Amino acid sequence: MSEPHRSKNGVLTLHGERKQGTEVEEQNAYRMERIYGMFTRSFSLPTTVDAAKVTATYKDGVLEVTVPKIETAKPKKVEIKVA
């Protein structure tokens, strides 16, 4: 699985390759199915994303992409003083 990258136009693009095979052995029969090939997926990112901090991990067949918000986009707590 390749690393994700963000292009200049605010799009996160993932490139990868699937490699999977299923074998079934039965009495007097043998069947093997394969699902494989290259793929590309692209996602438009909002302007509130910190593209420099995008990370991805691949474990046990699951790709997890973390897309953090920039600091100014996060909600802030405001203390309200009662007079």
N, C-alpha and C positions, 0 to 999 in steps of 0.2 A: 504494500500500500504506500503510495507516495504521500509526501507531505502536502497539506493544503496550502494554497497561496492566494493572496488577494491582488487583483490587478488594479490598475489606476482608476478604472471606472466603477469601483465599489462592488465587485463581484468576487465571491469566494468560490474557487473551482477545485474540485476533488478529482483526482485521477487515480485509477487503480485497476487491478486485474482480479477476477474471480477464478479461483481454482477449487473445484468441488467435484467429487465423484461419489456415486452411490453404487455399491455392489450388492446384489441379492443372489444367494445360492439356494436353490430349491432342488427337490428331487428331479433329476433329469433336465434341469434348466439352469442357466446362468445368465443374469441380466446385469448390465452396467450402464448407468446413466451419468452423463457428465454435463455440468453447467459451468461454463467457463467463458472467458473473454475479457477484453479491455472495456472500461467504462469511464465516462466523464459526467460529473454532475456540477451544475453551477447554481449559486444562490446569490441573490442581490442582498447586500448588507446595508442596514440603515446607517445614517451618518453618525449615530451615537455609539458606534463600535470602535474600539481601539484595535485597529488592524495589526499593529506591531505585537500585540499580546495574544493573538489567536494561537491556540495549541490543539494538538490532536494526539490521541492514544488509540492503539489497536490491541485488543486483548480478547481472547476466546471468541473470535469471530465478530466482535462488536467494535465499531469505530465510534469514538466519542470525541466530538469537536467542541471546544470551549471558546466562546466568542464573548469576551468581556466588554462591558460598557466603558466609555471614557469617564473620567472622574466628574466632569461637569454635567454628565447626563444622569448620574445617580441622584436619587432623592436625598434631600438634606433635612435633618431635624432642626426645627426652630423652636427655641424655648420661649414660652409665652409667660410673661410676668404679670401677675395679678396685682393691681394697685389697691 
